[in-house]
Amino acid sequence: MTKPRLTFEEHEELGRTLADIRDEISHRITQLSNAYPRSGPESAPYRRLQAALQELDIARTELDHAMFREHPDTGETTVYYPHEEDRGTVIRSVRRR
């Protein structure tokens, strides 16, 4: 039995969400690289987030290809790679003292 696949609208929502998550991970990688060494034992969180970012990029590319296969008439590259102004913001909780 074939699974139903995502609708174009579901691809749009997922694309925006994954772009936001990528932006947040990228921000956190920069934060860690400014606070901890990039090599040695203390760099493990930095390296793992770098690897997560690479895997996320691969997943986005594969989803982009799937969207074009499934919705060739409506697919757009901006679904998984939205312009800056079309992106949301991942909610960040910041403790204030």
PyMOL commands that set and color helices and strands:
alter all, ss='L'
color gray80, all
select helices_A, chain A and resi 8-35+41-70+84-86
alter helices_A, ss='H'
color red, helices_A
deselect
rebuild
show_as cartoon
